[in-house]
């Protein structure tokens, strides 16, 4: 898994949408059993290649998650 910026994750998700590449995302809280770190995490996964990206946050990234949710569900904002 590659650590990157939220901006890069959003750009990648937009590209996947444009090219009809299946993808999904995860949000891990600090207390999540799958989170091995101490920061909040947003993870983007390419379902075809398994390539994944993670962005770390000191705060709960609700607005950032909303961006990805809108992309994932094809909602206009």
PDB file of N, CA, C and O in Angstrom:
ATOM      1  N   UNK A   1       0.854  -1.169   0.000  1.00  0.00           N
ATOM      2  CA  UNK A   1       0.000   0.000   0.000  1.00  0.00           C
ATOM      3  C   UNK A   1       0.900   1.233   0.000  1.00  0.00           C
ATOM      4  O   UNK A   1       1.852   1.331   0.774  1.00  0.00           O
ATOM      5  N   UNK A   2       0.575   2.167  -0.886  1.00  0.00           N
ATOM      6  CA  UNK A   2       1.374   3.379  -1.025  1.00  0.00           C
ATOM      7  C   UNK A   2       0.751   4.522  -0.218  1.00  0.00           C
ATOM      8  O   UNK A   2      -0.429   4.829  -0.387  1.00  0.00           O
ATOM      9  N   UNK A   3       1.534   5.148   0.650  1.00  0.00           N
ATOM     10  CA  UNK A   3       1.056   6.325   1.365  1.00  0.00           C
ATOM     11  C   UNK A   3       1.143   7.528   0.432  1.00  0.00           C
ATOM     12  O   UNK A   3       2.157   7.738  -0.233  1.00  0.00           O
ATOM     13  N   UNK A   4       0.071   8.313   0.390  1.00  0.00           N
ATOM     14  CA  UNK A   4      -0.001   9.450  -0.518  1.00  0.00           C
ATOM     15  C   UNK A   4      -0.913  10.521   0.068  1.00  0.00           C
ATOM     16  O   UNK A   4      -1.410  10.388   1.186  1.00  0.00           O
ATOM     17  N   UNK A   5      -1.122  11.574  -0.696  1.00  0.00           N
ATOM     18  CA  UNK A   5      -1.991  12.671  -0.248  1.00  0.00           C
ATOM     19  C   UNK A   5      -3.449  12.391  -0.606  1.00  0.00           C
ATOM     20  O   UNK A   5      -3.749  11.565  -1.469  1.00  0.00           O
ATOM     21  N   UNK A   6      -4.323  13.083   0.062  1.00  0.00           N
ATOM     22  CA  UNK A   6      -5.736  12.967  -0.273  1.00  0.00           C
ATOM     23  C   UNK A   6      -5.970  13.435  -1.710  1.00  0.00           C
ATOM     24  O   UNK A   6      -6.767  12.837  -2.434  1.00  0.00           O
ATOM     25  N   UNK A   7      -5.290  14.485  -2.120  1.00  0.00           N
ATOM     26  CA  UNK A   7      -5.461  15.014  -3.471  1.00  0.00           C
ATOM     27  C   UNK A   7      -5.158  13.938  -4.510  1.00  0.00           C
ATOM     28  O   UNK A   7      -5.869  13.813  -5.507  1.00  0.00           O
ATOM     29  N   UNK A   8      -4.108  13.167  -4.275  1.00  0.00           N
ATOM     30  CA  UNK A   8      -3.742  12.090  -5.200  1.00  0.00           C
ATOM     31  C   UNK A   8      -4.797  10.980  -5.194  1.00  0.00           C
ATOM     32  O   UNK A   8      -5.114  10.414  -6.240  1.00  0.00           O
ATOM     33  N   UNK A   9      -5.332  10.677  -4.023  1.00  0.00           N
ATOM     34  CA  UNK A   9      -6.390   9.665  -3.937  1.00  0.00           C
ATOM     35  C   UNK A   9      -7.621  10.120  -4.713  1.00  0.00           C
ATOM     36  O   UNK A   9      -8.207   9.332  -5.456  1.00  0.00           O
ATOM     37  N   UNK A  10      -8.016  11.367  -4.553  1.00  0.00           N
ATOM     38  CA  UNK A  10      -9.186  11.885  -5.271  1.00  0.00           C
ATOM     39  C   UNK A  10      -8.935  11.879  -6.777  1.00  0.00           C
ATOM     40  O   UNK A  10      -9.809  11.472  -7.542  1.00  0.00           O
ATOM     41  N   UNK A  11      -7.763  12.320  -7.213  1.00  0.00           N
ATOM     42  CA  UNK A  11      -7.433  12.299  -8.647  1.00  0.00           C
ATOM     43  C   UNK A  11      -7.481  10.877  -9.204  1.00  0.00           C
ATOM     44  O   UNK A  11      -7.985  10.648 -10.304  1.00  0.00           O
ATOM     45  N   UNK A  12      -6.960   9.939  -8.442  1.00  0.00           N
ATOM     46  CA  UNK A  12      -6.959   8.541  -8.872  1.00  0.00           C
ATOM     47  C   UNK A  12      -8.388   8.010  -8.962  1.00  0.00           C
ATOM     48  O   UNK A  12      -8.732   7.326  -9.926  1.00  0.00           O
ATOM     49  N   UNK A  13      -9.216   8.314  -7.976  1.00  0.00           N
ATOM     50  CA  UNK A  13     -10.618   7.880  -7.997  1.00  0.00           C
ATOM     51  C   UNK A  13     -11.345   8.492  -9.194  1.00  0.00           C
ATOM     52  O   UNK A  13     -12.143   7.817  -9.845  1.00  0.00           O
ATOM     53  N   UNK A  14     -11.076   9.758  -9.485  1.00  0.00           N
ATOM     54  CA  UNK A  14     -11.695  10.402 -10.648  1.00  0.00           C
ATOM     55  C   UNK A  14     -11.268   9.706 -11.936  1.00  0.00           C
ATOM     56  O   UNK A  14     -12.094   9.484 -12.821  1.00  0.00           O
ATOM     57  N   UNK A  15      -9.999   9.362 -12.049  1.00  0.00           N
ATOM     58  CA  UNK A  15      -9.503   8.655 -13.224  1.00  0.00           C
ATOM     59  C   UNK A  15     -10.167   7.280 -13.347  1.00  0.00           C
ATOM     60  O   UNK A  15     -10.585   6.884 -14.435  1.00  0.00           O
ATOM     61  N   UNK A  16     -10.262   6.560 -12.236  1.00  0.00           N
ATOM     62  CA  UNK A  16     -10.927   5.256 -12.253  1.00  0.00           C
ATOM     63  C   UNK A  16     -12.377   5.389 -12.716  1.00  0.00           C
ATOM     64  O   UNK A  16     -12.858   4.567 -13.496  1.00  0.00           O
ATOM     65  N   UNK A  17     -13.069   6.414 -12.241  1.00  0.00           N
ATOM     66  CA  UNK A  17     -14.460   6.639 -12.660  1.00  0.00           C
ATOM     67  C   UNK A  17     -14.529   6.891 -14.164  1.00  0.00           C
ATOM     68  O   UNK A  17     -15.365   6.320 -14.864  1.00  0.00           O
ATOM     69  N   UNK A  18     -13.645   7.745 -14.642  1.00  0.00           N
ATOM     70  CA  UNK A  18     -13.623   8.108 -16.059  1.00  0.00           C
ATOM     71  C   UNK A  18     -13.357   6.889 -16.937  1.00  0.00           C
ATOM     72  O   UNK A  18     -13.939   6.759 -18.014  1.00  0.00           O
ATOM     73  N   UNK A  19     -12.483   5.998 -16.480  1.00  0.00           N
ATOM     74  CA  UNK A  19     -12.099   4.823 -17.266  1.00  0.00           C
ATOM     75  C   UNK A  19     -12.908   3.570 -16.905  1.00  0.00           C
ATOM     76  O   UNK A  19     -12.610   2.473 -17.378  1.00  0.00           O
ATOM     77  N   UNK A  20     -13.927   3.746 -16.067  1.00  0.00           N
ATOM     78  CA  UNK A  20     -14.774   2.625 -15.632  1.00  0.00           C
ATOM     79  C   UNK A  20     -13.968   1.493 -14.983  1.00  0.00           C
ATOM     80  O   UNK A  20     -14.258   0.314 -15.190  1.00  0.00           O
ATOM     81  N   UNK A  21     -12.979   1.859 -14.216  1.00  0.00           N
ATOM     82  CA  UNK A  21     -12.185   0.888 -13.465  1.00  0.00           C
ATOM     83  C   UNK A  21     -12.845   0.706 -12.097  1.00  0.00           C
ATOM     84  O   UNK A  21     -13.033   1.685 -11.375  1.00  0.00           O
ATOM     85  N   UNK A  22     -13.195  -0.511 -11.732  1.00  0.00           N
ATOM     86  CA  UNK A  22     -13.851  -0.704 -10.429  1.00  0.00           C
ATOM     87  C   UNK A  22     -12.899  -0.398  -9.275  1.00  0.00           C
ATOM     88  O   UNK A  22     -11.736  -0.801  -9.274  1.00  0.00           O
ATOM     89  N   UNK A  23     -13.434   0.328  -8.298  1.00  0.00           N
ATOM     90  CA  UNK A  23     -12.656   0.719  -7.133  1.00  0.00           C
ATOM     91  C   UNK A  23     -13.585   0.851  -5.941  1.00  0.00           C
ATOM     92  O   UNK A  23     -14.806   0.900  -6.092  1.00  0.00           O
ATOM     93  N   UNK A  24     -13.010   0.906  -4.782  1.00  0.00           N
ATOM     94  CA  UNK A  24     -13.770   1.214  -3.564  1.00  0.00           C
ATOM     95  C   UNK A  24     -12.810   1.840  -2.561  1.00  0.00           C
ATOM     96  O   UNK A  24     -11.598   1.886  -2.773  1.00  0.00           O
ATOM     97  N   UNK A  25     -13.380   2.313  -1.479  1.00  0.00           N
ATOM     98  CA  UNK A  25     -12.551   2.960  -0.460  1.00  0.00           C
ATOM     99  C   UNK A  25     -12.966   2.496   0.931  1.00  0.00           C
ATOM    100  O   UNK A  25     -14.054   1.960   1.138  1.00  0.00           O
ATOM    101  N   UNK A  26     -12.065   2.722   1.870  1.00  0.00           N
ATOM    102  CA  UNK A  26     -12.286   2.378   3.272  1.00  0.00           C
ATOM    103  C   UNK A  26     -11.944   3.587   4.123  1.00  0.00           C
ATOM    104  O   UNK A  26     -11.127   4.428   3.748  1.00  0.00           O
ATOM    105  N   UNK A  27     -12.591   3.649   5.278  1.00  0.00           N
ATOM    106  CA  UNK A  27     -12.249   4.642   6.285  1.00  0.00           C
ATOM    107  C   UNK A  27     -11.955   3.882   7.573  1.00  0.00           C
ATOM    108  O   UNK A  27     -12.803   3.145   8.076  1.00  0.00           O
ATOM    109  N   UNK A  28     -10.757   4.066   8.098  1.00  0.00           N
ATOM    110  CA  UNK A  28     -10.381   3.412   9.347  1.00  0.00           C
ATOM    111  C   UNK A  28     -10.231   4.453  10.452  1.00  0.00           C
ATOM    112  O   UNK A  28      -9.475   5.415  10.319  1.00  0.00           O
ATOM    113  N   UNK A  29     -10.955   4.246  11.528  1.00  0.00           N
ATOM    114  CA  UNK A  29     -10.819   5.141  12.674  1.00  0.00           C
ATOM    115  C   UNK A  29      -9.575   4.739  13.467  1.00  0.00           C
ATOM    116  O   UNK A  29      -8.956   3.708  13.205  1.00  0.00           O
ATOM    117  N   UNK A  30      -9.236   5.564  14.422  1.00  0.00           N
ATOM    118  CA  UNK A  30      -8.056   5.270  15.256  1.00  0.00           C
ATOM    119  C   UNK A  30      -8.213   3.976  16.040  1.00  0.00           C
ATOM    120  O   UNK A  30      -7.228   3.291  16.316  1.00  0.00           O
ATOM    121  N   UNK A  31      -9.428   3.644  16.393  1.00  0.00           N
ATOM    122  CA  UNK A  31      -9.694   2.465  17.223  1.00  0.00           C
ATOM    123  C   UNK A  31     -10.039   1.220  16.404  1.00  0.00           C
ATOM    124  O   UNK A  31     -10.254   0.153  16.980  1.00  0.00           O
ATOM    125  N   UNK A  32     -10.097   1.331  15.084  1.00  0.00           N
ATOM    126  CA  UNK A  32     -10.453   0.207  14.220  1.00  0.00           C
ATOM    127  C   UNK A  32      -9.435  -0.920  14.368  1.00  0.00           C
ATOM    128  O   UNK A  32      -8.230  -0.670  14.392  1.00  0.00           O
ATOM    129  N   UNK A  33      -9.908  -2.145  14.467  1.00  0.00           N
ATOM    130  CA  UNK A  33      -8.995  -3.279  14.633  1.00  0.00           C
ATOM    131  C   UNK A  33      -8.086  -3.489  13.425  1.00  0.00           C
ATOM    132  O   UNK A  33      -7.040  -4.127  13.547  1.00  0.00           O
ATOM    133  N   UNK A  34      -8.466  -2.964  12.268  1.00  0.00           N
ATOM    134  CA  UNK A  34      -7.650  -3.097  11.063  1.00  0.00           C
ATOM    135  C   UNK A  34      -6.619  -1.975  10.919  1.00  0.00           C
ATOM    136  O   UNK A  34      -5.731  -2.039  10.068  1.00  0.00           O
ATOM    137  N   UNK A  35      -6.749  -0.956  11.757  1.00  0.00           N
ATOM    138  CA  UNK A  35      -5.829   0.179  11.713  1.00  0.00           C
ATOM    139  C   UNK A  35      -4.646  -0.106  12.630  1.00  0.00           C
ATOM    140  O   UNK A  35      -4.787  -0.150  13.852  1.00  0.00           O
ATOM    141  N   UNK A  36      -3.483  -0.298  12.024  1.00  0.00           N
ATOM    142  CA  UNK A  36      -2.279  -0.604  12.809  1.00  0.00           C
ATOM    143  C   UNK A  36      -1.534   0.660  13.244  1.00  0.00           C
ATOM    144  O   UNK A  36      -0.533   0.584  13.957  1.00  0.00           O
ATOM    145  N   UNK A  37      -2.034   1.829  12.807  1.00  0.00           N
ATOM    146  CA  UNK A  37      -1.412   3.093  13.190  1.00  0.00           C
ATOM    147  C   UNK A  37      -2.259   3.839  14.203  1.00  0.00           C
ATOM    148  O   UNK A  37      -3.194   3.288  14.784  1.00  0.00           O
ATOM    149  N   UNK A  38      -1.914   5.103  14.404  1.00  0.00           N
ATOM    150  CA  UNK A  38      -2.633   5.917  15.379  1.00  0.00           C
ATOM    151  C   UNK A  38      -3.388   7.063  14.744  1.00  0.00           C
ATOM    152  O   UNK A  38      -3.935   7.908  15.451  1.00  0.00           O
ATOM    153  N   UNK A  39      -3.429   7.108  13.422  1.00  0.00           N
ATOM    154  CA  UNK A  39      -4.131   8.182  12.714  1.00  0.00           C
ATOM    155  C   UNK A  39      -5.340   7.614  11.984  1.00  0.00           C
ATOM    156  O   UNK A  39      -5.416   6.414  11.721  1.00  0.00           O
ATOM    157  N   UNK A  40      -6.281   8.493  11.662  1.00  0.00           N
ATOM    158  CA  UNK A  40      -7.387   8.107  10.806  1.00  0.00           C
ATOM    159  C   UNK A  40      -6.824   7.802   9.420  1.00  0.00           C
ATOM    160  O   UNK A  40      -5.833   8.403   9.003  1.00  0.00           O
ATOM    161  N   UNK A  41      -7.454   6.868   8.706  1.00  0.00           N
ATOM    162  CA  UNK A  41      -6.968   6.501   7.383  1.00  0.00           C
ATOM    163  C   UNK A  41      -8.102   6.453   6.363  1.00  0.00           C
ATOM    164  O   UNK A  41      -9.202   5.978   6.647  1.00  0.00           O
ATOM    165  N   UNK A  42      -7.804   6.958   5.168  1.00  0.00           N
ATOM    166  CA  UNK A  42      -8.667   6.742   4.007  1.00  0.00           C
ATOM    167  C   UNK A  42      -7.846   5.900   3.043  1.00  0.00           C
ATOM    168  O   UNK A  42      -6.712   6.245   2.711  1.00  0.00           O
ATOM    169  N   UNK A  43      -8.428   4.796   2.600  1.00  0.00           N
ATOM    170  CA  UNK A  43      -7.750   3.873   1.702  1.00  0.00           C
ATOM    171  C   UNK A  43      -8.552   3.760   0.414  1.00  0.00           C
ATOM    172  O   UNK A  43      -9.775   3.622   0.445  1.00  0.00           O
ATOM    173  N   UNK A  44      -7.863   3.819  -0.712  1.00  0.00           N
ATOM    174  CA  UNK A  44      -8.462   3.633  -2.030  1.00  0.00           C
ATOM    175  C   UNK A  44      -7.896   2.349  -2.617  1.00  0.00           C
ATOM    176  O   UNK A  44      -6.682   2.144  -2.610  1.00  0.00           O
ATOM    177  N   UNK A  45      -8.783   1.469  -3.133  1.00  0.00           N
ATOM    178  CA  UNK A  45      -8.338   0.210  -3.720  1.00  0.00           C
ATOM    179  C   UNK A  45      -8.833   0.067  -5.147  1.00  0.00           C
ATOM    180  O   UNK A  45     -10.008   0.296  -5.435  1.00  0.00           O
ATOM    181  N   UNK A  46      -7.926  -0.315  -6.041  1.00  0.00           N
ATOM    182  CA  UNK A  46      -8.261  -0.667  -7.411  1.00  0.00           C
ATOM    183  C   UNK A  46      -8.666  -2.141  -7.377  1.00  0.00           C
ATOM    184  O   UNK A  46      -7.863  -2.995  -7.003  1.00  0.00           O
ATOM    185  N   UNK A  47      -9.906  -2.442  -7.765  1.00  0.00           N
ATOM    186  CA  UNK A  47     -10.403  -3.814  -7.677  1.00  0.00           C
ATOM    187  C   UNK A  47      -9.850  -4.722  -8.769  1.00  0.00           C
ATOM    188  O   UNK A  47      -9.925  -5.945  -8.644  1.00  0.00           O
ATOM    189  N   UNK A  48      -9.301  -4.155  -9.828  1.00  0.00           N
ATOM    190  CA  UNK A  48      -8.724  -4.979 -10.896  1.00  0.00           C
ATOM    191  C   UNK A  48      -7.295  -5.396 -10.583  1.00  0.00           C
ATOM    192  O   UNK A  48      -6.918  -6.548 -10.797  1.00  0.00           O
ATOM    193  N   UNK A  49      -6.504  -4.464 -10.077  1.00  0.00           N
ATOM    194  CA  UNK A  49      -5.082  -4.736  -9.864  1.00  0.00           C
ATOM    195  C   UNK A  49      -4.733  -5.008  -8.402  1.00  0.00           C
ATOM    196  O   UNK A  49      -3.682  -5.577  -8.106  1.00  0.00           O
ATOM    197  N   UNK A  50      -5.606  -4.606  -7.498  1.00  0.00           N
ATOM    198  CA  UNK A  50      -5.318  -4.731  -6.070  1.00  0.00           C
ATOM    199  C   UNK A  50      -4.429  -3.623  -5.529  1.00  0.00           C
ATOM    200  O   UNK A  50      -4.114  -3.595  -4.340  1.00  0.00           O
ATOM    201  N   UNK A  51      -4.022  -2.701  -6.415  1.00  0.00           N
ATOM    202  CA  UNK A  51      -3.184  -1.580  -5.980  1.00  0.00           C
ATOM    203  C   UNK A  51      -3.988  -0.713  -5.011  1.00  0.00           C
ATOM    204  O   UNK A  51      -5.165  -0.433  -5.240  1.00  0.00           O
ATOM    205  N   UNK A  52      -3.336  -0.294  -3.926  1.00  0.00           N
ATOM    206  CA  UNK A  52      -4.056   0.510  -2.941  1.00  0.00           C
ATOM    207  C   UNK A  52      -3.206   1.684  -2.479  1.00  0.00           C
ATOM    208  O   UNK A  52      -1.976   1.654  -2.525  1.00  0.00           O
ATOM    209  N   UNK A  53      -3.905   2.715  -2.034  1.00  0.00           N
ATOM    210  CA  UNK A  53      -3.301   3.968  -1.593  1.00  0.00           C
ATOM    211  C   UNK A  53      -3.905   4.333  -0.248  1.00  0.00           C
ATOM    212  O   UNK A  53      -5.079   4.061   0.005  1.00  0.00           O
ATOM    213  N   UNK A  54      -3.109   4.947   0.615  1.00  0.00           N
ATOM    214  CA  UNK A  54      -3.613   5.363   1.919  1.00  0.00           C
ATOM    215  C   UNK A  54      -3.194   6.800   2.190  1.00  0.00           C
ATOM    216  O   UNK A  54      -2.086   7.219   1.853  1.00  0.00           O
ATOM    217  N   UNK A  55      -4.101   7.541   2.804  1.00  0.00           N
ATOM    218  CA  UNK A  55      -3.814   8.892   3.265  1.00  0.00           C
ATOM    219  C   UNK A  55      -4.134   8.938   4.757  1.00  0.00           C
ATOM    220  O   UNK A  55      -5.159   8.417   5.195  1.00  0.00           O
ATOM    221  N   UNK A  56      -3.251   9.565   5.532  1.00  0.00           N
ATOM    222  CA  UNK A  56      -3.372   9.592   6.989  1.00  0.00           C
ATOM    223  C   UNK A  56      -3.810  10.977   7.469  1.00  0.00           C
ATOM    224  O   UNK A  56      -3.457  11.998   6.880  1.00  0.00           O
ATOM    225  N   UNK A  57      -4.590  10.982   8.558  1.00  0.00           N
ATOM    226  CA  UNK A  57      -5.149  12.226   9.083  1.00  0.00           C
ATOM    227  C   UNK A  57      -5.066  12.255  10.601  1.00  0.00           C
ATOM    228  O   UNK A  57      -5.244  11.232  11.263  1.00  0.00           O
ATOM    229  N   UNK A  58      -4.793  13.445  11.148  1.00  0.00           N
ATOM    230  CA  UNK A  58      -4.824  13.650  12.596  1.00  0.00           C
ATOM    231  C   UNK A  58      -6.238  13.936  13.086  1.00  0.00           C
ATOM    232  O   UNK A  58      -6.500  13.912  14.289  1.00  0.00           O
ATOM    233  N   UNK A  59      -7.138  14.205  12.165  1.00  0.00           N
ATOM    234  CA  UNK A  59      -8.530  14.553  12.482  1.00  0.00           C
ATOM    235  C   UNK A  59      -9.457  13.612  11.710  1.00  0.00           C
ATOM    236  O   UNK A  59      -9.030  12.936  10.775  1.00  0.00           O
ATOM    237  N   UNK A  60     -10.715  13.578  12.107  1.00  0.00           N
ATOM    238  CA  UNK A  60     -11.707  12.741  11.427  1.00  0.00           C
ATOM    239  C   UNK A  60     -12.078  13.420  10.099  1.00  0.00           C
ATOM    240  O   UNK A  60     -12.727  14.466  10.119  1.00  0.00           O
ATOM    241  N   UNK A  61     -11.691  12.863   8.962  1.00  0.00           N
ATOM    242  CA  UNK A  61     -11.811  13.550   7.670  1.00  0.00           C
ATOM    243  C   UNK A  61     -13.189  13.395   7.009  1.00  0.00           C
ATOM    244  O   UNK A  61     -13.313  12.736   5.976  1.00  0.00           O
ATOM    245  N   UNK A  62     -14.191  13.985   7.589  1.00  0.00           N
ATOM    246  CA  UNK A  62     -15.556  13.805   7.096  1.00  0.00           C
ATOM    247  C   UNK A  62     -15.781  14.443   5.723  1.00  0.00           C
ATOM    248  O   UNK A  62     -16.396  13.821   4.857  1.00  0.00           O
ATOM    249  N   UNK A  63     -15.301  15.656   5.508  1.00  0.00           N
ATOM    250  CA  UNK A  63     -15.482  16.302   4.205  1.00  0.00           C
ATOM    251  C   UNK A  63     -14.733  15.548   3.119  1.00  0.00           C
ATOM    252  O   UNK A  63     -15.212  15.434   1.991  1.00  0.00           O
ATOM    253  N   UNK A  64     -13.585  15.044   3.452  1.00  0.00           N
ATOM    254  CA  UNK A  64     -12.781  14.285   2.500  1.00  0.00           C
ATOM    255  C   UNK A  64     -13.485  12.984   2.118  1.00  0.00           C
ATOM    256  O   UNK A  64     -13.469  12.581   0.956  1.00  0.00           O
ATOM    257  N   UNK A  65     -14.096  12.338   3.093  1.00  0.00           N
ATOM    258  CA  UNK A  65     -14.858  11.121   2.821  1.00  0.00           C
ATOM    259  C   UNK A  65     -16.061  11.402   1.935  1.00  0.00           C
ATOM    260  O   UNK A  65     -16.404  10.603   1.065  1.00  0.00           O
ATOM    261  N   UNK A  66     -16.698  12.544   2.163  1.00  0.00           N
ATOM    262  CA  UNK A  66     -17.851  12.916   1.347  1.00  0.00           C
ATOM    263  C   UNK A  66     -17.459  13.049  -0.123  1.00  0.00           C
ATOM    264  O   UNK A  66     -18.223  12.653  -1.002  1.00  0.00           O
ATOM    265  N   UNK A  67     -16.276  13.603  -0.400  1.00  0.00           N
ATOM    266  CA  UNK A  67     -15.780  13.693  -1.781  1.00  0.00           C
ATOM    267  C   UNK A  67     -15.719  12.313  -2.427  1.00  0.00           C
ATOM    268  O   UNK A  67     -16.204  12.126  -3.543  1.00  0.00           O
ATOM    269  N   UNK A  68     -15.132  11.359  -1.736  1.00  0.00           N
ATOM    270  CA  UNK A  68     -15.009  10.009  -2.287  1.00  0.00           C
ATOM    271  C   UNK A  68     -16.364   9.315  -2.405  1.00  0.00           C
ATOM    272  O   UNK A  68     -16.616   8.603  -3.377  1.00  0.00           O
ATOM    273  N   UNK A  69     -17.229   9.519  -1.424  1.00  0.00           N
ATOM    274  CA  UNK A  69     -18.574   8.939  -1.493  1.00  0.00           C
ATOM    275  C   UNK A  69     -19.319   9.450  -2.728  1.00  0.00           C
ATOM    276  O   UNK A  69     -19.964   8.676  -3.435  1.00  0.00           O
ATOM    277  N   UNK A  70     -19.227  10.751  -2.981  1.00  0.00           N
ATOM    278  CA  UNK A  70     -19.899  11.324  -4.146  1.00  0.00           C
ATOM    279  C   UNK A  70     -19.350  10.745  -5.444  1.00  0.00           C
ATOM    280  O   UNK A  70     -20.114  10.461  -6.366  1.00  0.00           O
ATOM    281  N   UNK A  71     -18.039  10.569  -5.525  1.00  0.00           N
ATOM    282  CA  UNK A  71     -17.449   9.939  -6.704  1.00  0.00           C
ATOM    283  C   UNK A  71     -17.911   8.491  -6.839  1.00  0.00           C
ATOM    284  O   UNK A  71     -18.317   8.057  -7.917  1.00  0.00           O
ATOM    285  N   UNK A  72     -17.844   7.759  -5.748  1.00  0.00           N
ATOM    286  CA  UNK A  72     -18.180   6.337  -5.763  1.00  0.00           C
ATOM    287  C   UNK A  72     -19.627   6.098  -6.202  1.00  0.00           C
ATOM    288  O   UNK A  72     -19.906   5.183  -6.977  1.00  0.00           O
ATOM    289  N   UNK A  73     -20.540   6.926  -5.702  1.00  0.00           N
ATOM    290  CA  UNK A  73     -21.952   6.756  -6.016  1.00  0.00           C
ATOM    291  C   UNK A  73     -22.417   7.588  -7.207  1.00  0.00           C
ATOM    292  O   UNK A  73     -23.600   7.587  -7.547  1.00  0.00           O
ATOM    293  N   UNK A  74     -21.476   8.302  -7.843  1.00  0.00           N
ATOM    294  CA  UNK A  74     -21.816   9.089  -9.030  1.00  0.00           C
ATOM    295  C   UNK A  74     -22.712  10.272  -8.743  1.00  0.00           C
ATOM    296  O   UNK A  74     -23.476  10.700  -9.608  1.00  0.00           O
ATOM    297  N   UNK A  75     -22.626  10.809  -7.532  1.00  0.00           N
ATOM    298  CA  UNK A  75     -23.450  11.964  -7.158  1.00  0.00           C
ATOM    299  C   UNK A  75     -22.734  13.245  -7.536  1.00  0.00           C
ATOM    300  O   UNK A  75     -21.513  13.347  -7.424  1.00  0.00           O
ATOM    301  N   UNK A  76     -23.509  14.218  -7.983  1.00  0.00           N
ATOM    302  CA  UNK A  76     -22.974  15.534  -8.294  1.00  0.00           C
ATOM    303  C   UNK A  76     -23.106  16.389  -7.063  1.00  0.00           C
ATOM    304  O   UNK A  76     -24.107  16.309  -6.350  1.00  0.00           O
ATOM    305  N   UNK A  77     -22.111  17.203  -6.805  1.00  0.00           N
ATOM    306  CA  UNK A  77     -22.161  18.074  -5.626  1.00  0.00           C
ATOM    307  C   UNK A  77     -21.836  19.478  -6.026  1.00  0.00           C
ATOM    308  O   UNK A  77     -21.822  20.373  -5.181  1.00  0.00           O
TER     309      UNK A  77
END
